[in-house]
Amino acid sequence: MSVPYDIFIGEFLEKITEYDFIQFDEEDRTAKVDGYMKRAFSAFRRNCKYDFFTTGDDENRVFDVEIADEDLAEIADIVSEGMVVQWLKPYLNKQDILENVMTTSDFKEYSPAELLRRIGSAHKQALKDYKQMIREYSFNHGDLSDLHI
């Protein structure tokens, strides 16, 4: 049994609202979202008991890995959270927001500075949630016999 990329992509798209994806054609949009997924797997690969990192088939858009359904749901949730982190990262350094922040003297609730602060806060929270999900997965599925205690 193979696991389609679309499982992770679908979970990710349920967590965000992104109107900028409309401007991309389907091929560019797919490449962008696949990049988020691969970077999220890269951060999770040391803790995940399944090998999603080397089993990906980009042509058929599947992972050649046997995985139980209950594990797949948990892993899809973790990876999609990592994809949210990757999706938010470029907003932190968006040039027009940074330019507005640097020239804005008032820090009103609706100012670009406040927007950047909130994006930064959202990114920090998403990253914190992602790392916590990886820790919980590792704790729940880890093998303590490998530890030299």
Residue pairs with C-beta under 8 A, 6 or more apart in sequence:
1 66
1 67
2 57
2 60
2 62
2 63
2 64
2 65
3 52
3 62
3 63
3 65
3 67
3 72
4 61
4 62
4 63
5 34
5 37
5 56
5 61
5 62
5 63
6 61
7 72
7 76
8 37
8 40
8 76
8 79
8 80
8 83
9 33
9 34
9 37
11 76
11 77
11 79
11 80
12 33
12 36
12 37
12 80
12 83
12 84
12 87
13 33
14 80
15 80
15 81
15 83
15 84
16 84
16 87
18 87
21 29
21 32
24 32
33 83
34 58
35 86
36 82
36 83
36 86
36 87
37 79
37 83
38 56
39 82
39 83
39 86
40 79
40 80
40 81
40 82
40 83
40 85
40 86
40 130
41 48
41 52
41 53
41 79
41 82
42 53
43 82
43 130
43 134
44 78
44 79
44 82
44 134
45 51
45 52
45 53
47 134
47 137
47 138
47 142
48 75
48 137
49 141
50 65
50 67
50 71
50 75
51 65
52 63
52 65
52 75
52 79
55 63
55 64
55 65
56 62
56 63
57 63
57 64
67 75
74 137
75 137
77 133
78 130
78 133
78 134
78 137
81 126
81 129
81 130
81 133
82 130
84 126
84 130
85 123
85 126
85 127
85 130
88 119
88 122
88 123
88 126
89 123
91 97
91 119
91 123
92 116
92 119
92 120
92 123
97 112
97 115
97 116
97 119
98 116
100 111
100 112
100 113
101 112
101 113
101 116
104 111
104 112
104 113
107 113
107 114
108 114
